[in-house]
Amino acid sequence: MGTRGRPRHPDVLTPAEWQVVDMVRHGMPNRVIAQRRGVSVDAVKFHVANALLKLGLERRAELRTWRGVPADSLLRRQGGPAMAVQLGVIGQIARSVSDIQTAVDFYGKVLGLPHLYTFGDLAFFDCGGTRLFLSALEESAGGDPSCLYFKVDDINVAYDELRGRGVEFENAPHLIHKHDDGVEEWMAFFPDPDGHLLAIMAQVPPPE
């Protein structure tokens, strides 16, 4: 006789739990996660509680530094000889704005920057290969007026090497977004000596 209920998910977390956990690792409070996902705060708390139970963690804060990767993530395909990490290329600059539509009109129509895409209160423009990220959320990265995102080839290698150099990350590498073409974006954030937020970011493409 078969068991009742939903079959066990093959990964350590369900897709919904992964999405919530990555938002927690990104530093979002439950209210913002609920708003982004279009669910109740209680639903977010339910997913967080389930994830903590499955992972053997005691507090929500422990999710920030948990280094789990989904079983089907492209990041699991990365590997090979470790190379010295040399930061330099800026992949993205974040800026907080008071009204996203006013900012989109200004940066796009007035300044003429190519508009890439908009997700609710988030908008992205191309600045000659560097992405400009505009956010109207109060909880934008660290509350800083801007954040520099350094491109790296392998985010796990960069994370480990920079930690070895004394960098104190606020969170573990986590999935930010999966584009329609299958490219995954991963990030991890850390402060500079003055407390200003910086990040490493990696784009992981699907196999050709």
C-alpha positions as CSV (number, residue, x, y, z in Angstrom):
1,M,0.0,0.0,0.0
2,G,1.4,3.4,-1.1
3,T,2.1,6.2,1.3
4,R,-0.3,9.1,1.5
5,G,0.5,12.7,0.8
6,R,3.1,14.4,-1.4
7,P,6.1,12.3,-2.5
8,R,9.4,13.2,-0.9
9,H,11.4,15.8,-2.9
10,P,14.7,14.5,-4.3
11,D,16.6,17.6,-3.0
12,V,17.4,18.5,0.6
13,L,14.9,21.4,0.3
14,T,11.8,21.9,-1.9
15,P,12.0,24.6,-4.7
16,A,9.8,26.9,-2.6
17,E,12.1,26.4,0.5
18,W,15.2,27.1,-1.7
19,Q,13.7,30.4,-2.9
20,V,12.9,31.5,0.6
21,V,16.3,30.4,2.0
22,D,18.2,32.3,-0.7
23,M,16.2,35.4,0.1
24,V,17.1,34.9,3.8
25,R,20.7,34.5,2.8
26,H,20.4,37.7,0.8
27,G,19.4,39.5,4.0
28,M,15.7,40.0,3.3
29,P,13.3,40.1,6.3
30,N,10.2,37.9,6.2
31,R,7.9,40.8,5.3
32,V,9.9,41.6,2.1
33,I,10.2,37.9,1.2
34,A,6.4,37.6,1.5
35,Q,5.9,40.7,-0.6
36,R,8.3,39.4,-3.3
37,R,6.8,36.0,-3.4
38,G,3.2,37.1,-3.1
39,V,2.5,35.0,-0.1
40,S,1.7,35.6,3.6
41,V,4.4,36.2,6.2
42,D,3.2,33.1,8.0
43,A,3.9,31.1,4.8
44,V,7.4,32.4,4.8
45,K,7.9,31.5,8.4
46,F,6.6,28.0,7.6
47,H,9.2,27.5,4.9
48,V,12.0,28.9,7.1
49,A,11.0,26.6,10.0
50,N,10.9,23.6,7.6
51,A,14.3,24.4,6.2
52,L,15.8,24.8,9.7
53,L,14.4,21.4,10.7
54,K,15.7,19.7,7.5
55,L,19.2,21.2,7.8
56,G,19.6,20.7,11.5
57,L,20.0,24.4,12.2
58,E,18.5,26.2,15.2
59,R,18.2,29.8,14.2
60,R,17.1,31.7,11.1
61,A,20.4,33.7,11.3
62,E,22.3,30.4,10.7
63,L,20.8,30.2,7.2
64,R,22.8,33.3,6.2
65,T,26.1,31.4,6.3
66,W,24.8,28.0,5.2
67,R,26.6,27.0,2.0
68,G,24.0,24.7,0.5
69,V,23.5,24.5,-3.3
70,P,20.4,23.0,-5.0
71,A,20.9,19.6,-6.5
72,D,20.1,20.8,-10.0
73,S,22.2,24.1,-9.9
74,L,24.7,24.8,-12.6
75,L,27.1,25.8,-9.8
76,R,27.6,22.1,-9.0
77,R,29.2,21.6,-12.5
78,Q,32.0,24.1,-11.7
79,G,35.3,22.8,-10.5
80,G,38.9,22.3,-11.6
81,P,42.2,23.7,-10.6
82,A,41.9,26.6,-8.1
83,M,43.4,29.8,-9.4
84,A,44.4,32.9,-7.4
85,V,41.4,35.3,-7.2
86,Q,42.1,38.8,-8.6
87,L,39.3,41.3,-8.2
88,G,39.0,44.1,-10.7
89,V,36.1,43.9,-13.1
90,I,32.9,45.6,-11.8
91,G,29.9,43.6,-12.9
92,Q,27.2,45.7,-11.2
93,I,26.7,48.9,-9.2
94,A,23.6,49.2,-7.0
95,R,21.8,52.5,-6.2
96,S,18.8,53.2,-4.1
97,V,16.0,55.4,-5.6
98,S,12.9,56.9,-4.1
99,D,10.6,56.0,-7.0
100,I,11.4,53.2,-9.5
101,Q,9.4,54.5,-12.4
102,T,10.8,58.1,-12.1
103,A,14.3,56.6,-12.0
104,V,13.6,54.3,-15.0
105,D,12.4,57.3,-17.0
106,F,15.4,59.4,-16.0
107,Y,18.1,56.7,-16.6
108,G,16.5,55.3,-19.7
109,K,14.7,58.2,-21.5
110,V,16.8,61.2,-20.3
111,L,20.3,59.7,-20.0
112,G,19.7,57.1,-22.7
113,L,21.1,54.1,-20.9
114,P,19.9,50.7,-22.5
115,H,17.2,49.3,-20.3
116,L,17.7,45.6,-19.6
117,Y,14.7,44.6,-17.5
118,T,12.5,45.6,-14.6
119,F,11.2,43.3,-11.8
120,G,8.7,45.2,-9.7
121,D,10.7,47.7,-7.7
122,L,14.0,46.6,-9.3
123,A,15.3,47.9,-12.6
124,F,18.5,47.2,-14.5
125,F,20.4,49.2,-17.1
126,D,23.6,48.5,-19.1
127,C,26.5,51.0,-18.6
128,G,29.0,49.8,-21.3
129,G,29.1,46.3,-19.9
130,T,28.6,47.1,-16.2
131,R,25.1,46.7,-15.0
132,L,23.3,49.5,-13.0
133,F,20.9,48.1,-10.5
134,L,18.2,50.4,-9.2
135,S,16.2,49.5,-6.2
136,A,13.3,51.4,-4.5
137,L,13.1,49.0,-1.6
138,E,14.1,50.3,1.9
139,E,15.9,47.0,2.4
140,S,18.2,47.4,-0.6
141,A,21.7,46.0,0.0
142,G,22.9,47.1,3.3
143,G,21.1,50.4,3.2
144,D,24.1,51.9,1.4
145,P,23.5,54.4,-1.4
146,S,25.6,52.2,-3.7
147,C,27.2,48.7,-3.7
148,L,30.1,47.5,-5.9
149,Y,29.8,43.9,-7.2
150,F,33.0,42.3,-8.4
151,K,32.8,39.7,-11.1
152,V,34.5,36.4,-10.4
153,D,34.7,33.2,-12.4
154,D,34.0,30.7,-9.6
155,I,32.2,32.2,-6.6
156,N,33.0,29.3,-4.3
157,V,36.7,29.6,-5.0
158,A,36.6,33.4,-4.5
159,Y,34.6,33.1,-1.3
160,D,37.0,30.6,0.2
161,E,40.2,32.5,-0.8
162,L,38.8,35.9,0.4
163,R,37.8,34.4,3.7
164,G,41.3,33.1,4.0
165,R,42.6,36.7,3.5
166,G,40.4,37.8,6.4
167,V,37.3,39.0,4.6
168,E,34.2,38.5,6.8
169,F,31.2,37.7,4.6
170,E,27.7,38.6,5.7
171,N,26.3,35.5,3.9
172,A,27.3,32.4,2.0
173,P,27.1,32.4,-1.8
174,H,23.5,32.2,-2.8
175,L,21.4,32.2,-6.0
176,I,20.0,35.6,-6.8
177,H,18.2,34.9,-10.1
178,K,17.9,32.4,-12.9
179,H,17.5,34.0,-16.3
180,D,15.2,32.8,-19.1
181,D,18.3,31.5,-21.0
182,G,19.3,29.3,-18.0
183,V,22.1,31.5,-16.7
184,E,22.3,31.5,-12.9
185,E,23.5,34.5,-10.9
186,W,25.2,33.9,-7.6
187,M,26.4,36.5,-5.0
188,A,27.9,36.9,-1.6
189,F,28.2,40.2,0.3
190,F,30.9,41.6,2.7
191,P,31.8,45.0,4.2
192,D,34.9,47.1,3.6
193,P,36.8,48.6,6.6
194,D,34.3,51.5,6.7
195,G,31.3,49.2,6.7
196,H,30.3,49.9,3.1
197,L,28.9,46.9,1.3
198,L,30.8,45.0,-1.4
199,A,29.9,41.8,-3.2
200,I,31.3,39.1,-5.4
201,M,29.1,37.9,-8.2
202,A,29.3,35.1,-10.8
203,Q,27.2,34.2,-13.8
204,V,27.0,30.4,-14.4
205,P,25.9,29.6,-17.9
206,P,24.3,26.3,-18.9
207,P,26.5,23.8,-20.9
208,E,26.6,24.5,-24.6
